[in-house]
Amino acid sequence: IDFDLILENIKDLNSLVGEGSSQIEHTPRGARLRRPEPLPLTLYRNGIIVGHGAFRPYQHPATQQCLQDIMDGYFPSELQPHYPDGV
């Protein structure tokens, strides 16, 4: 696993979705600026944790697909139903 490539691509993906920028959220009394909630990705020697989910070993096929998507420069396909605009 190329951790340097993963970290580099995560930075690029974060830029694409406007890391650090705010979005307009409409409220009953008007509107306010809201920062999107980040989705943490924790890399360990023997696996990962995505968000507040369970530990996933690198040998698991879903973990391999997630990391391959990132190494290919894409948002993980498993996140698309929940985050269609990226996260």
Backbone as JSON Lines, residues from 0, in Angstrom:
{"i":0,"aa":"I","n":[0.86,-1.18,0.0],"ca":[0.0,0.0,0.0],"c":[0.9,1.23,0.0]}
{"i":1,"aa":"D","n":[0.63,2.13,-0.93],"ca":[1.42,3.35,-1.05],"c":[0.75,4.45,-0.21]}
{"i":2,"aa":"F","n":[1.16,4.56,1.04],"ca":[0.55,5.53,1.96],"c":[0.77,6.96,1.5]}
{"i":3,"aa":"D","n":[1.94,7.25,0.93],"ca":[2.2,8.61,0.44],"c":[1.21,8.98,-0.67]}
{"i":4,"aa":"L","n":[0.94,8.05,-1.58],"ca":[-0.02,8.3,-2.65],"c":[-1.42,8.48,-2.09]}
{"i":5,"aa":"I","n":[-1.78,7.67,-1.11],"ca":[-3.1,7.8,-0.49],"c":[-3.25,9.18,0.13]}
{"i":6,"aa":"L","n":[-2.27,9.63,0.9],"ca":[-2.35,10.93,1.55],"c":[-2.37,12.07,0.53]}
{"i":7,"aa":"E","n":[-1.58,11.96,-0.51],"ca":[-1.56,12.98,-1.56],"c":[-2.92,13.06,-2.25]}
{"i":8,"aa":"N","n":[-3.49,11.9,-2.58],"ca":[-4.78,11.89,-3.27],"c":[-5.91,12.36,-2.37]}
{"i":9,"aa":"I","n":[-5.84,12.07,-1.08],"ca":[-6.85,12.58,-0.15],"c":[-6.8,14.1,-0.12]}
{"i":10,"aa":"K","n":[-5.61,14.69,-0.1],"ca":[-5.5,16.15,-0.13],"c":[-6.12,16.7,-1.41]}
{"i":11,"aa":"D","n":[-5.85,16.06,-2.54],"ca":[-6.43,16.52,-3.82],"c":[-7.95,16.39,-3.81]}
{"i":12,"aa":"L","n":[-8.46,15.28,-3.3],"ca":[-9.91,15.09,-3.24],"c":[-10.56,16.1,-2.3]}
{"i":13,"aa":"N","n":[-9.91,16.4,-1.19],"ca":[-10.43,17.41,-0.27],"c":[-10.52,18.77,-0.95]}
{"i":14,"aa":"S","n":[-9.53,19.1,-1.78],"ca":[-9.56,20.37,-2.51],"c":[-10.74,20.43,-3.47]}
{"i":15,"aa":"L","n":[-11.03,19.3,-4.1],"ca":[-12.13,19.27,-5.06],"c":[-13.47,19.59,-4.43]}
{"i":16,"aa":"V","n":[-13.68,19.18,-3.2],"ca":[-14.97,19.41,-2.54],"c":[-14.96,20.7,-1.71]}
{"i":17,"aa":"G","n":[-13.89,21.46,-1.8],"ca":[-13.85,22.75,-1.13],"c":[-13.54,22.68,0.34]}
{"i":18,"aa":"E","n":[-12.51,21.94,0.69],"ca":[-12.11,21.83,2.1],"c":[-11.92,23.22,2.69]}
{"i":19,"aa":"G","n":[-12.49,23.43,3.86],"ca":[-12.36,24.7,4.54],"c":[-13.39,25.75,4.13]}
{"i":20,"aa":"S","n":[-14.16,25.48,3.09],"ca":[-15.17,26.44,2.65],"c":[-16.5,26.13,3.34]}
{"i":21,"aa":"S","n":[-17.37,27.12,3.35],"ca":[-18.68,26.97,3.98],"c":[-19.77,26.9,2.91]}
{"i":22,"aa":"Q","n":[-20.88,26.3,3.29],"ca":[-22.03,26.21,2.41],"c":[-23.2,26.93,3.07]}
{"i":23,"aa":"I","n":[-24.12,27.42,2.25],"ca":[-25.3,28.09,2.78],"c":[-26.31,27.04,3.2]}
{"i":24,"aa":"E","n":[-26.78,27.17,4.43],"ca":[-27.8,26.28,4.96],"c":[-29.02,27.14,5.29]}
{"i":25,"aa":"H","n":[-30.14,26.82,4.67],"ca":[-31.37,27.58,4.91],"c":[-32.0,27.13,6.22]}
{"i":26,"aa":"T","n":[-32.44,28.11,7.0],"ca":[-33.07,27.84,8.28],"c":[-34.45,28.51,8.29]}
{"i":27,"aa":"P","n":[-35.31,28.17,9.24],"ca":[-36.62,28.81,9.31],"c":[-36.54,30.34,9.46]}
{"i":28,"aa":"R","n":[-35.44,30.83,10.03],"ca":[-35.29,32.27,10.26],"c":[-34.4,32.95,9.24]}
{"i":29,"aa":"G","n":[-33.98,32.25,8.21],"ca":[-33.11,32.84,7.2],"c":[-32.12,31.82,6.67]}
{"i":30,"aa":"A","n":[-30.85,32.13,6.85],"ca":[-29.81,31.23,6.38],"c":[-28.56,31.43,7.23]}
{"i":31,"aa":"R","n":[-27.69,30.46,7.18],"ca":[-26.41,30.57,7.88],"c":[-25.36,29.79,7.11]}
{"i":32,"aa":"L","n":[-24.1,30.09,7.39],"ca":[-23.01,29.35,6.77],"c":[-22.71,28.13,7.62]}
{"i":33,"aa":"R","n":[-22.5,27.03,6.94],"ca":[-22.23,25.78,7.62],"c":[-21.05,25.11,6.94]}
{"i":34,"aa":"R","n":[-20.14,24.62,7.74],"ca":[-19.01,23.86,7.2],"c":[-19.42,22.4,7.12]}
{"i":35,"aa":"P","n":[-19.12,21.75,6.0],"ca":[-19.43,20.31,5.9],"c":[-18.66,19.52,6.95]}
{"i":36,"aa":"E","n":[-19.32,18.49,7.48],"ca":[-18.67,17.61,8.45],"c":[-17.64,16.74,7.74]}
{"i":37,"aa":"P","n":[-16.4,16.69,8.22],"ca":[-15.41,15.8,7.6],"c":[-15.7,14.35,7.95]}
{"i":38,"aa":"L","n":[-15.2,13.48,7.13],"ca":[-15.3,12.04,7.38],"c":[-13.88,11.54,7.65]}
{"i":39,"aa":"P","n":[-13.57,11.24,8.91],"ca":[-12.2,10.82,9.21],"c":[-11.85,9.46,8.61]}
{"i":40,"aa":"L","n":[-10.63,9.36,8.16],"ca":[-10.06,8.1,7.68],"c":[-8.8,7.89,8.5]}
{"i":41,"aa":"T","n":[-8.78,6.83,9.3],"ca":[-7.63,6.53,10.14],"c":[-6.9,5.34,9.56]}
{"i":42,"aa":"L","n":[-5.63,5.54,9.26],"ca":[-4.79,4.48,8.69],"c":[-3.93,3.87,9.79]}
{"i":43,"aa":"Y","n":[-3.98,2.56,9.89],"ca":[-3.16,1.83,10.84],"c":[-2.2,0.92,10.08]}
{"i":44,"aa":"R","n":[-1.3,0.32,10.8],"ca":[-0.33,-0.59,10.19],"c":[-1.02,-1.79,9.55]}
{"i":45,"aa":"N","n":[-2.16,-2.22,10.13],"ca":[-2.8,-3.44,9.65],"c":[-4.25,-3.25,9.19]}
{"i":46,"aa":"G","n":[-4.7,-1.98,9.06],"ca":[-6.07,-1.75,8.59],"c":[-6.47,-0.3,8.68]}
{"i":47,"aa":"I","n":[-7.76,-0.03,8.47],"ca":[-8.27,1.34,8.48],"c":[-9.58,1.41,9.28]}
{"i":48,"aa":"I","n":[-9.95,2.63,9.63],"ca":[-11.27,2.92,10.15],"c":[-11.79,4.1,9.34]}
{"i":49,"aa":"V","n":[-12.98,3.96,8.76],"ca":[-13.62,5.03,7.99],"c":[-14.74,5.6,8.86]}
{"i":50,"aa":"G","n":[-14.68,6.9,9.11],"ca":[-15.68,7.53,9.96],"c":[-15.61,6.96,11.36]}
{"i":51,"aa":"H","n":[-16.77,6.64,11.89],"ca":[-16.83,6.04,13.23],"c":[-17.17,4.56,13.12]}
{"i":52,"aa":"G","n":[-16.82,3.97,11.98],"ca":[-17.12,2.56,11.73],"c":[-16.15,1.63,12.42]}
{"i":53,"aa":"A","n":[-16.29,0.38,12.08],"ca":[-15.47,-0.67,12.66],"c":[-14.09,-0.71,12.0]}
{"i":54,"aa":"F","n":[-13.14,-1.3,12.7],"ca":[-11.81,-1.53,12.14],"c":[-11.93,-2.49,10.97]}
{"i":55,"aa":"R","n":[-11.22,-2.17,9.89],"ca":[-11.26,-3.0,8.68],"c":[-9.83,-3.38,8.28]}
{"i":56,"aa":"P","n":[-9.5,-4.67,8.36],"ca":[-8.14,-5.09,7.99],"c":[-7.9,-4.9,6.49]}
{"i":57,"aa":"Y","n":[-6.63,-4.69,6.15],"ca":[-6.26,-4.47,4.74],"c":[-6.59,-5.67,3.86]}
{"i":58,"aa":"Q","n":[-6.66,-6.87,4.44],"ca":[-6.93,-8.06,3.64],"c":[-8.4,-8.14,3.2]}
{"i":59,"aa":"H","n":[-9.28,-7.39,3.83],"ca":[-10.7,-7.45,3.49],"c":[-10.92,-6.83,2.11]}
{"i":60,"aa":"P","n":[-11.69,-7.5,1.22],"ca":[-11.89,-6.99,-0.14],"c":[-12.49,-5.58,-0.19]}
{"i":61,"aa":"A","n":[-13.41,-5.24,0.71],"ca":[-14.0,-3.89,0.7],"c":[-12.95,-2.84,1.07]}
{"i":62,"aa":"T","n":[-12.04,-3.18,1.97],"ca":[-10.97,-2.26,2.34],"c":[-10.03,-2.06,1.16]}
{"i":63,"aa":"Q","n":[-9.69,-3.15,0.49],"ca":[-8.81,-3.05,-0.68],"c":[-9.44,-2.19,-1.77]}
{"i":64,"aa":"Q","n":[-10.75,-2.34,-1.98],"ca":[-11.44,-1.54,-3.01],"c":[-11.46,-0.06,-2.61]}
{"i":65,"aa":"C","n":[-11.71,0.21,-1.36],"ca":[-11.73,1.6,-0.86],"c":[-10.38,2.26,-1.1]}
{"i":66,"aa":"L","n":[-9.3,1.61,-0.71],"ca":[-7.97,2.19,-0.87],"c":[-7.56,2.27,-2.34]}
{"i":67,"aa":"Q","n":[-7.99,1.3,-3.14],"ca":[-7.68,1.35,-4.56],"c":[-8.37,2.54,-5.22]}
{"i":68,"aa":"D","n":[-9.61,2.8,-4.85],"ca":[-10.32,3.98,-5.37],"c":[-9.54,5.25,-5.04]}
{"i":69,"aa":"I","n":[-9.08,5.37,-3.8],"ca":[-8.33,6.56,-3.4],"c":[-7.02,6.64,-4.16]}
{"i":70,"aa":"M","n":[-6.3,5.52,-4.29],"ca":[-5.02,5.52,-5.01],"c":[-5.21,5.84,-6.49]}
{"i":71,"aa":"D","n":[-6.4,5.53,-7.03],"ca":[-6.71,5.87,-8.42],"c":[-7.18,7.32,-8.57]}
{"i":72,"aa":"G","n":[-7.33,8.03,-7.43],"ca":[-7.71,9.44,-7.48],"c":[-9.21,9.68,-7.41]}
{"i":73,"aa":"Y","n":[-9.95,8.7,-6.93],"ca":[-11.41,8.82,-6.85],"c":[-11.87,8.73,-5.4]}
{"i":74,"aa":"F","n":[-13.06,9.29,-5.16],"ca":[-13.69,9.07,-3.86],"c":[-14.07,7.6,-3.78]}
{"i":75,"aa":"P","n":[-13.96,6.98,-2.62],"ca":[-14.33,5.57,-2.5],"c":[-15.77,5.34,-2.94]}
{"i":76,"aa":"S","n":[-15.96,4.36,-3.8],"ca":[-17.28,4.09,-4.35],"c":[-18.29,3.72,-3.26]}
{"i":77,"aa":"E","n":[-17.83,3.17,-2.16],"ca":[-18.74,2.8,-1.07],"c":[-19.38,4.02,-0.42]}
{"i":78,"aa":"L","n":[-18.77,5.2,-0.59],"ca":[-19.31,6.42,0.02],"c":[-20.28,7.17,-0.88]}
{"i":79,"aa":"Q","n":[-20.34,6.83,-2.16],"ca":[-21.16,7.58,-3.1],"c":[-22.63,7.66,-2.74]}
{"i":80,"aa":"P","n":[-23.27,6.59,-2.23],"ca":[-24.69,6.72,-1.89],"c":[-24.95,7.74,-0.77]}
{"i":81,"aa":"H","n":[-24.01,7.87,0.16],"ca":[-24.18,8.78,1.29],"c":[-23.63,10.19,1.02]}
{"i":82,"aa":"Y","n":[-22.65,10.28,0.14],"ca":[-21.98,11.56,-0.16],"c":[-21.84,11.7,-1.68]}
{"i":83,"aa":"P","n":[-22.93,11.97,-2.39],"ca":[-22.85,12.02,-3.86],"c":[-21.96,13.14,-4.4]}
{"i":84,"aa":"D","n":[-21.72,14.19,-3.6],"ca":[-20.88,15.31,-4.05],"c":[-19.47,15.21,-3.5]}
{"i":85,"aa":"G","n":[-19.15,14.11,-2.86],"ca":[-17.84,13.95,-2.26],"c":[-17.88,14.32,-0.78]}
{"i":86,"aa":"V","n":[-16.84,13.94,-0.08],"ca":[-16.75,14.23,1.36],"c":[-15.3,14.46,1.73]}
